[in-house]
Amino acid sequence: MNDQQATSASRRFAAFDSRNFRLYFIGQTISSVGSWMQSLAVTWLIIEITNRSDQLGVAMALQFLPMLLLGAPAGLLADKVDNRRLLLATSAVSGVLAAAFGLVVATGTVTIWWIYALTFLLGLVIAVERPAMQAVLFQLVGPKLLPSAVATNSTINSVSRLIGPALAGLLIATVGVDICFAINAVSYVVVFGALLALRTSELVARPLLGRTKGRLREGFAYVRTHPEVGRPLLVMVVVGTIAYNFQTTFPSMVHFGFHRGAAAVGTVMSVSAIGSILGGIYIAGVRPHPRRTLAIVLAGFAGTFLAMSVAPNYWSFVAISILLGFASASFQSVNTVVLQQATEPGMQGRVMGLHQMAWFGSTPIGALLMGWVIQVSSPRVPFALGGLAALVCAVAVLGRRSQSAPAPAVEPAPATAAAVQSA
């Protein structure tokens, strides 16, 4: 290995030099495994109860609707309060909701309306939690290690997606669906303990807002007057709405397209995570150019989506999902790092709240739309539409230069760093 390769490898994993980041990473990974198990359990319950893809789309819409409605206020909250304490509260509530899910399933009282209600409540918690999860990364590692932390943190979702759905599919087929909710409830105990164990004296200070009015409008104005911030947000709105509906499109393709069961759904979602892990590791060592790198990963994302739409059989679909995972993780990390490095620390919570609105808040619209598209046409069509959307964004990013001087998006600095999570 030459000096350049050694430096790149070291930069990829530099965030693990921080004890606080290591604890956070371990806790969130275990919790995320439980969340993916619960996600597949909910998906399979809906398919069994209704046998309709559009009803699955409704559930996904309910889960992410709060992010669309509350993403901006939640980002403002993350700029006002101690994010560690906020995450302790959201972890406790999420654990209670997972236990409630397991109870209604175990007692045989579960209905589609119970699923809708609990899913919506979980969505409220997620809406508050996501901006805080992103903003806390800056406090865990500081500006210099932020690119490594962002990309490494993105592997949490990938690693958990590798383990969670596969384990859930096996347990649903052999034990029952209720065990998935019980495991998820216990996983929140672990993340709660990890957050408690963080050394507050080692957290990087971040200025918090007072009670002055107009702070939310200030966040929107900041994005509007900084094209280098608005560009990745707009890209995420388009891609999030049309392409990022995996919890609807993957199960529908496997069940309605290839006529397979829960274990097969778990397999393809887990296998795709292999590519996501590799993509996250690779991108962790890359310093992205704000336009060129973003366009490249969007083009790769588009190609894999189009390939998924024409997969001739289940196993080719599984194989291509690895490439899709790599492209998806690369896009998520690059888009987020570009946004973070163009954002001032004092605006982190609000801008990342808007980022979560763009990413997860677009899901209610996309899930309903793609669920309907599948119902009236084919489960292949959403993949083709997602590929075309990503391709259009790649062309637009290359063709439109920023109207202002670019922020230091390549070399992170204390005045321009923000924080993120991965999806």
Backbone hydrogen bonds, N-H to C=O, Kabsch-Sander energy under -0.5 kcal/mol:
donor,donor_aa,acceptor,acceptor_aa,energy
6,A,2,N,-2.4
7,T,3,D,-2.4
8,S,4,Q,-2.3
9,A,5,Q,-2.6
10,S,6,A,-2.5
11,R,7,T,-2.4
12,R,8,S,-1.8
13,F,9,A,-1.2
14,A,11,R,-0.8
16,F,13,F,-1.4
17,D,14,A,-2.0
18,S,15,A,-1.7
19,R,17,D,-0.5
22,R,18,S,-2.1
23,L,19,R,-2.3
24,Y,20,N,-2.4
25,F,21,F,-3.0
26,I,22,R,-2.3
27,G,23,L,-2.5
28,Q,24,Y,-2.7
29,T,25,F,-2.1
30,I,26,I,-2.1
31,S,27,G,-2.2
32,S,28,Q,-2.6
33,V,29,T,-2.0
34,G,30,I,-1.7
35,S,31,S,-2.1
36,W,32,S,-2.4
37,M,33,V,-2.0
38,Q,34,G,-2.4
39,S,35,S,-2.5
40,L,36,W,-2.2
41,A,37,M,-2.1
42,V,38,Q,-2.7
43,T,39,S,-2.4
44,W,40,L,-2.7
45,L,41,A,-2.2
46,I,42,V,-2.2
47,I,43,T,-2.1
48,E,44,W,-2.5
49,I,45,L,-2.5
50,T,46,I,-2.9
51,N,46,I,-0.8
51,N,47,I,-1.4
56,L,52,R,-1.0
57,G,53,S,-2.0
58,V,54,D,-1.6
59,A,55,Q,-1.9
60,M,56,L,-2.1
61,A,57,G,-2.2
62,L,58,V,-2.5
63,Q,59,A,-1.9
64,F,60,M,-1.7
65,L,61,A,-1.7
68,L,64,F,-1.3
69,L,65,L,-2.1
70,L,66,P,-3.4
71,G,67,M,-1.4
74,A,70,L,-2.7
75,G,71,G,-2.0
76,L,72,A,-2.0
77,L,73,P,-2.3
78,A,74,A,-2.1
79,D,75,G,-1.0
79,D,76,L,-0.5
80,K,76,L,-0.5
80,K,77,L,-1.3
81,V,77,L,-1.9
83,N,81,V,-0.6
86,L,82,D,-2.0
87,L,83,N,-2.4
88,L,84,R,-1.8
89,A,85,R,-1.9
90,T,86,L,-2.3
91,S,87,L,-2.1
92,A,88,L,-1.7
93,V,89,A,-2.1
94,S,90,T,-2.3
95,G,91,S,-2.0
96,V,92,A,-1.7
97,L,93,V,-2.2
98,A,94,S,-2.1
99,A,95,G,-2.0
100,A,96,V,-2.1
101,F,97,L,-2.3
102,G,98,A,-2.2
103,L,99,A,-2.0
104,V,100,A,-2.1
105,V,101,F,-1.8
106,A,102,G,-2.7
107,T,103,L,-2.1
108,G,105,V,-1.1
109,T,104,V,-1.6
110,V,104,V,-1.1
115,I,111,T,-2.1
116,Y,112,I,-2.3
117,A,113,W,-2.4
118,L,114,W,-2.5
119,T,115,I,-2.2
120,F,116,Y,-2.2
121,L,117,A,-2.1
122,L,118,L,-2.3
123,G,119,T,-2.0
124,L,120,F,-1.7
125,V,121,L,-1.6
126,I,122,L,-2.5
127,A,123,G,-2.2
128,V,124,L,-1.3
129,E,125,V,-2.3
130,R,126,I,-2.6
132,A,128,V,-0.7
133,M,129,E,-2.3
134,Q,130,R,-1.8
135,A,131,P,-2.7
136,V,132,A,-2.1
137,L,134,Q,-0.9
138,F,134,Q,-0.6
138,F,135,A,-0.6
139,Q,135,A,-0.8
140,L,136,V,-1.7
141,V,137,L,-1.9
142,G,138,F,-2.3
145,L,141,V,-0.5
146,L,143,P,-0.7
149,A,145,L,-2.4
150,V,146,L,-3.0
151,A,147,P,-2.1
152,T,148,S,-2.7
153,N,149,A,-2.6
154,S,150,V,-1.3
155,T,151,A,-0.6
155,T,152,T,-1.2
156,I,153,N,-1.4
157,N,153,N,-0.6
158,S,154,S,-1.0
159,V,155,T,-3.6
160,S,156,I,-2.4
161,R,157,N,-1.9
162,L,158,S,-1.5
163,I,159,V,-1.6
164,G,160,S,-3.5
167,L,163,I,-2.5
168,A,164,G,-2.9
169,G,165,P,-3.1
170,L,166,A,-2.0
171,L,167,L,-2.5
172,I,168,A,-3.0
173,A,169,G,-1.8
174,T,170,L,-1.5
175,V,171,L,-3.3
176,G,171,L,-2.6
179,I,176,G,-0.6
180,C,177,V,-1.1
181,F,177,V,-0.7
182,A,178,D,-1.5
183,I,179,I,-2.2
184,N,180,C,-1.8
185,A,181,F,-2.1
186,V,182,A,-1.9
187,S,183,I,-2.0
188,Y,184,N,-1.1
188,Y,185,A,-0.5
189,V,186,V,-1.3
190,V,186,V,-0.9
191,V,187,S,-1.7
192,F,188,Y,-2.0
193,G,189,V,-2.0
194,A,190,V,-2.2
195,L,191,V,-2.2
196,L,192,F,-1.9
197,A,193,G,-1.6
198,L,194,A,-0.5
198,L,195,L,-0.9
200,T,198,L,-0.9
202,E,199,R,-1.6
203,L,200,T,-1.0
204,V,139,Q,-3.1
209,L,79,D,-2.6
215,R,212,T,-0.6
218,E,214,G,-1.8
219,G,215,R,-1.4
220,F,216,L,-1.6
221,A,217,R,-2.5
222,Y,218,E,-2.2
223,V,219,G,-1.8
224,R,220,F,-2.2
225,T,221,A,-2.0
226,H,222,Y,-0.5
226,H,223,V,-0.8
229,V,226,H,-2.0
230,G,226,H,-2.2
231,R,227,P,-2.6
233,L,229,V,-1.1
234,L,230,G,-2.5
235,V,231,R,-2.3
236,M,232,P,-2.0
237,V,233,L,-1.8
238,V,234,L,-2.0
239,V,235,V,-2.7
240,G,236,M,-2.7
241,T,237,V,-2.0
242,I,238,V,-2.1
243,A,239,V,-2.5
244,Y,239,V,-1.8
245,N,243,A,-2.3
248,T,245,N,-1.8
249,T,245,N,-3.0
250,F,246,F,-2.0
252,S,248,T,-1.5
253,M,249,T,-2.4
254,V,250,F,-2.4
255,H,251,P,-2.8
256,F,252,S,-2.6
257,G,252,S,-1.0
257,G,253,M,-0.9
258,F,253,M,-1.3
260,R,254,V,-1.9
265,V,261,G,-1.7
266,G,262,A,-2.7
267,T,263,A,-2.1
268,V,264,A,-2.1
269,M,265,V,-2.0
270,S,266,G,-2.0
271,V,267,T,-3.0
272,S,268,V,-2.0
273,A,269,M,-0.7
273,A,270,S,-0.7
274,I,270,S,-0.6
274,I,271,V,-1.5
275,G,271,V,-0.8
276,S,272,S,-1.4
277,I,273,A,-2.6
278,L,274,I,-2.1
279,G,275,G,-2.7
280,G,276,S,-2.6
281,I,277,I,-2.3
282,Y,278,L,-2.4
283,I,279,G,-2.6
284,A,280,G,-1.4
285,G,282,Y,-1.4
286,V,283,I,-2.0
293,T,289,H,-0.7
294,L,289,H,-0.9
295,A,291,R,-2.4
296,I,292,R,-2.1
297,V,293,T,-2.3
298,L,294,L,-1.8
299,A,295,A,-2.1
300,G,296,I,-2.1
301,F,297,V,-2.2
302,A,298,L,-2.4
303,G,299,A,-2.2
304,T,300,G,-1.9
305,F,301,F,-2.0
306,L,302,A,-2.3
307,A,303,G,-1.9
308,M,304,T,-2.2
309,S,305,F,-1.6
310,V,306,L,-0.7
310,V,307,A,-0.9
311,A,308,M,-1.2
317,F,313,N,-1.9
318,V,314,Y,-2.2
319,A,315,W,-2.2
320,I,316,S,-2.5
321,S,317,F,-1.5
322,I,318,V,-0.7
322,I,319,A,-1.1
323,L,319,A,-0.8
324,L,320,I,-2.2
325,G,321,S,-2.4
326,F,322,I,-2.0
327,A,323,L,-2.5
328,S,324,L,-2.9
329,A,325,G,-2.5
330,S,326,F,-2.1
331,F,327,A,-2.4
332,Q,328,S,-2.8
333,S,329,A,-2.4
334,V,330,S,-2.5
335,N,331,F,-2.8
336,T,332,Q,-2.1
337,V,333,S,-2.9
338,V,334,V,-2.6
339,L,335,N,-1.7
340,Q,336,T,-3.0
341,Q,337,V,-2.8
342,A,338,V,-0.6
342,A,339,L,-0.7
343,T,340,Q,-1.6
343,T,416,T,-0.8
347,M,344,E,-1.9
348,Q,345,P,-1.4
351,V,347,M,-2.8
352,M,348,Q,-3.0
353,G,349,G,-1.8
354,L,350,R,-2.0
355,H,351,V,-2.0
356,Q,352,M,-2.1
357,M,353,G,-1.9
358,A,354,L,-2.4
359,W,355,H,-2.4
360,F,356,Q,-1.8
361,G,356,Q,-1.9
363,T,360,F,-1.1
366,G,362,S,-2.5
367,A,363,T,-4.1
368,L,364,P,-1.6
369,L,365,I,-2.5
370,M,366,G,-3.2
371,G,367,A,-2.3
372,W,368,L,-2.0
373,V,369,L,-2.5
374,I,370,M,-2.5
375,Q,371,G,-1.8
376,V,372,W,-2.2
377,S,373,V,-1.6
381,V,378,S,-1.0
383,F,380,R,-0.6
384,A,380,R,-1.5
385,L,381,V,-2.5
386,G,382,P,-2.4
387,G,383,F,-2.1
388,L,384,A,-2.0
389,A,385,L,-2.2
390,A,386,G,-2.2
391,L,387,G,-2.0
392,V,388,L,-2.3
393,C,389,A,-2.0
394,A,390,A,-2.0
395,V,391,L,-2.0
396,A,392,V,-2.3
397,V,393,C,-2.6
398,L,394,A,-1.8
399,G,395,V,-1.8
400,R,396,A,-1.0
401,R,399,G,-0.5
409,A,407,A,-3.1
416,T,413,A,-2.0
